[in-house]
Amino acid sequence: MSTATTTTTTPSGPAGREQQASTRHTKRHLLSSADLNREQVRAILDTASEMHGVQQREVKKLPTLRGRTVVNLFFEDSTRTRSSFEIAGKWLSADVINISGKGSSTSKGESLRDTVLTVAAMGVDALVIRHHASGAAQQVSQWVDAHIINAGDGMHEHPTQALLDAYTMERRLGDLEGRHVVIVGDLTHSRVVRSNLITLKTLGARVTLVAPPTLMPSGITSWAQADGFTLSNDFDAVLPTADSVMMLRVQRERMSGGFFPTAREYTVGYGLTRARLDALTAANPDAVICHPGPMNRGLEIAADAADGAQSLILDQVSAGVAVRMSVLYHLLAGGEGEDS
């Protein structure tokens, strides 16, 4: 996490006690998955495991962030990310305010800078930002003193999604060191894939990206050579060695041209069909299926795959609350180590 100034208070783990955590007065952000080294990722995932227990409690409240204010500032539509950040903040006893782009002064022509400066001037502690422009969260972090969490910036990154994906896979597969994760679909328009590549590499997983040539991002070959992941246009060739298959949504709203001839042809070549599900389970009965959502059922993933025993898709949704509770805790209430 990006760090500015810090003091030295180290609270104990949050989920096993019912008292206010000591606050470290530090201005830090989560803008990119590259902000986190392996130790920091492990700290977030370990805390998320504690936080996950809160979901099973009758009273889903910890006092950890009492008196803190978190604003969810979403300039793009969202169900899972926005709702899970709202629940995460409320379960940690923070005051949470939701502002959408359509409900803010940006709809009247106000600039992003003026909007965030106005919100920050009210004394909020953290801004969770989703914006259609790549780099928006980074820019906002230069304008305000509040903690900034990137909840998705254009086609750039989505770091908390990568954390919850890793957390979900670990709960089923165990340590991801050496595991083969295959990420399939619309790589060009996905912010999820960029953050997942960084986080999975940090945790020692082996990653293969699969897509038609038209949906491979520009410069991906050089990136793959530098970072050690592999590329393929042949889903069926890669599938038998996968421990986890992550399907990405075809983002038709971001497509202005013909990236593939027809939806049917895309499904035949790159969809997780019933036939491919059978091939996957035959080769590796313990393999799992992920999807960051929302899904285009019948396009990139069949109902049999989305709803089957191997599917972790709803587990990802559940994990999103725990992981985002952990991120808010580490940013706003402190944690082990100066930069955790």
WOPENOR-V426917 format. One record per pair of residues at least 12 apart in sequence whose ideal C-beta (glycine too) atoms are under 6 Angstrom apart, sorted by sequence separation. I is the first residue (numbers start at 1). J is the second residue. If there is no record, write none. Layout:
# WOPENOR-V426917
I_J ; I_J
This chain:
# WOPENOR-V426917
9_22 ; 72_85 ; 137_150 ; 9_24 ; 137_153 ; 289_305 ; 7_24 ; 136_153 ; 7_25 ; 70_89 ; 127_146 ; 134_153 ; 181_200 ; 6_26 ; 126_146 ; 134_154 ; 126_147 ; 127_148 ; 128_149 ; 130_151 ; 133_154 ; 134_155 ; 289_310 ; 124_146 ; 129_151 ; 130_152 ; 131_153 ; 132_154 ; 134_156 ; 187_209 ; 207_229 ; 208_230 ; 209_231 ; 210_232 ; 288_310 ; 289_311 ; 290_312 ; 291_313 ; 4_27 ; 128_151 ; 70_94 ; 116_140 ; 120_144 ; 181_205 ; 187_211 ; 208_232 ; 288_312 ; 3_28 ; 210_235 ; 247_272 ; 68_94 ; 69_95 ; 70_96 ; 71_97 ; 72_98 ; 73_99 ; 74_100 ; 75_101 ; 120_146 ; 179_205 ; 180_206 ; 181_207 ; 182_208 ; 183_209 ; 184_210 ; 1_28 ; 2_29 ; 65_92 ; 66_93 ; 176_203 ; 177_204 ; 188_215 ; 277_304 ; 64_92 ; 65_93 ; 116_144 ; 187_215 ; 210_238 ; 274_302 ; 277_305 ; 1_30 ; 2_31 ; 65_94 ; 176_205 ; 186_215 ; 187_216 ; 188_217 ; 271_300 ; 272_301 ; 273_302 ; 62_92 ; 63_93 ; 113_143 ; 187_217 ; 208_238 ; 274_304 ; 60_91 ; 161_192 ; 165_196 ; 267_299 ; 2_35 ; 158_191 ; 162_195 ; 166_199 ; 272_305 ; 1_35 ; 155_189 ; 157_191 ; 158_192 ; 162_196 ; 15_50 ; 156_191 ; 235_270 ; 15_51 ; 155_191 ; 159_195 ; 263_299 ; 13_50 ; 54_91 ; 157_194 ; 158_195 ; 162_199 ; 166_203 ; 15_53 ; 157_195 ; 152_191 ; 239_279 ; 239_280 ; 20_63 ; 21_64 ; 85_128 ; 240_283 ; 215_259 ; 243_287 ; 244_288 ; 245_289 ; 246_290 ; 247_291 ; 214_259 ; 242_287 ; 250_296 ; 249_296 ; 71_119 ; 212_260 ; 250_299 ; 14_64 ; 250_300 ; 78_130 ; 71_124 ; 247_300 ; 73_127 ; 76_130 ; 247_301 ; 69_124 ; 69_125 ; 70_126 ; 71_127 ; 72_128 ; 73_129 ; 74_130 ; 75_131 ; 76_132 ; 182_238 ; 68_125 ; 190_248 ; 182_242 ; 180_241 ; 180_242 ; 185_247 ; 186_248 ; 189_251 ; 180_243 ; 181_244 ; 182_245 ; 183_246 ; 184_247 ; 185_248 ; 179_243 ; 186_250 ; 186_251 ; 189_254 ; 81_151 ; 173_243 ; 169_244 ; 192_292 ; 31_137 ; 31_138 ; 29_141 ; 185_300 ; 172_288 ; 27_145 ; 29_147 ; 29_148 ; 30_149 ; 31_150 ; 44_163 ; 48_167 ; 45_167 ; 32_157 ; 33_159 ; 32_159 ; 30_159 ; 33_162 ; 161_292 ; 168_312 ; 168_315 ; 168_316 ; 168_319 ; 167_319 ; 164_319 ; 164_320 ; 167_323 ; 164_323 ; 163_323 ; 41_202 ; 33_195 ; 34_198 ; 38_202 ; 160_324 ; 33_198 ; 33_199 ; 160_327 ; 147_331 ; 125_332 ; 80_293 ; 88_321 ; 92_325 ; 87_321 ; 84_320 ; 88_324 ; 92_328 ; 80_317 ; 84_321 ; 88_325 ; 85_324 ; 84_324 ; 88_328 ; 68_332 ; 64_329 ; 65_332 ; 64_333 ; 52_322 ; 51_322 ; 48_322 ; 51_325 ; 48_323 ; 51_326 ; 48_326 ; 47_326 ; 44_326 ; 30_327 ; 43_340 ; 40_340 ; 28_331 ; 23_333 ; 24_334 ; 21_333 ; 14_329 ; 11_334 ; 9_334 ; 6_338 ; 3_339
